[in-house]
Amino acid sequence: MNGTHTLIVGDRGRIVVPVAAREEAGLVEGTALVLLTTPGGLVLLTREQLLARVREELGGVDLVDELLAERRRAAEHEDAA
């Protein structure tokens, strides 16, 4: 999905996503979108796109192993005290 679309904030903060962008992204009425505020600006994603983005950023990270190692260190620290 590539392209630039101009959106205008209307009354009560509403925006309208242009038809071409909705069709390209497969957006239909009721599709939930997530608005991220980042240092680089605003990012509008579907929940599925957000999930894919998080998975990509966490790629190769084993959160369970990290949590277990952290718990072991804490237990060792408590045992030493």
C-alpha positions as CSV (number, residue, x, y, z in Angstrom):
1,M,0.0,0.0,0.0
2,N,1.6,3.2,-1.1
3,G,0.2,6.6,-1.6
4,T,-0.4,9.9,0.0
5,H,-3.9,11.1,0.8
6,T,-5.0,14.3,2.3
7,L,-7.5,14.1,5.2
8,I,-9.3,17.0,6.7
9,V,-10.3,17.1,10.4
10,G,-14.0,18.0,10.5
11,D,-16.3,18.9,13.3
12,R,-15.9,16.9,16.5
13,G,-12.5,15.7,15.3
14,R,-13.9,13.4,12.5
15,I,-11.8,12.4,9.5
16,V,-12.9,10.8,6.3
17,V,-10.6,8.2,4.7
18,P,-10.7,8.6,0.9
19,V,-12.4,5.8,-1.1
20,A,-9.2,4.8,-2.9
21,A,-7.4,4.4,0.4
22,R,-10.3,2.4,2.0
23,E,-10.5,0.1,-1.0
24,E,-6.7,-0.5,-1.1
25,A,-6.6,-1.2,2.7
26,G,-9.8,-3.3,2.7
27,L,-11.5,-1.0,5.1
28,V,-15.3,-1.4,5.6
29,E,-17.8,0.2,7.9
30,G,-17.0,-0.8,11.4
31,T,-13.3,-1.5,10.8
32,A,-11.4,-0.6,14.0
33,L,-8.4,1.6,13.5
34,V,-5.6,2.5,15.9
35,L,-4.0,6.0,15.9
36,L,-0.4,6.1,17.1
37,T,1.2,9.3,18.1
38,T,4.9,9.0,17.4
39,P,7.8,11.5,17.5
40,G,7.6,11.5,13.7
41,G,3.9,12.1,13.5
42,L,0.6,10.3,13.5
43,V,0.2,6.7,12.2
44,L,-3.1,5.2,11.4
45,L,-3.2,1.4,11.4
46,T,-5.7,-1.4,11.5
47,R,-5.4,-3.7,14.5
48,E,-3.9,-6.4,12.2
49,Q,-1.3,-4.0,10.9
50,L,-0.5,-2.9,14.4
51,L,-0.1,-6.5,15.5
52,A,2.2,-7.3,12.5
53,R,4.3,-4.1,13.3
54,V,4.7,-5.2,17.0
55,R,5.7,-8.7,16.0
56,E,8.2,-7.3,13.5
57,E,9.7,-5.0,16.1
58,L,9.9,-7.9,18.6
59,G,11.3,-10.3,16.1
60,G,13.8,-12.6,17.7
61,V,13.0,-11.5,21.2
62,D,11.9,-14.3,23.5
63,L,9.9,-12.5,26.1
64,V,9.2,-15.6,28.2
65,D,12.9,-16.4,28.5
66,E,13.6,-12.7,29.4
67,L,10.9,-12.7,32.1
68,L,12.1,-16.0,33.6
69,A,15.7,-14.8,33.7
70,E,14.5,-11.6,35.4
71,R,12.6,-13.6,38.0
72,R,15.6,-15.8,38.6
73,R,17.8,-12.8,39.2
74,A,15.3,-11.3,41.6
75,A,15.0,-14.6,43.5
76,E,18.8,-14.9,43.8
77,H,18.9,-11.3,45.0
78,E,16.2,-12.1,47.7
79,D,18.0,-15.3,48.7
80,A,21.3,-13.4,49.1
81,A,19.7,-10.8,51.4
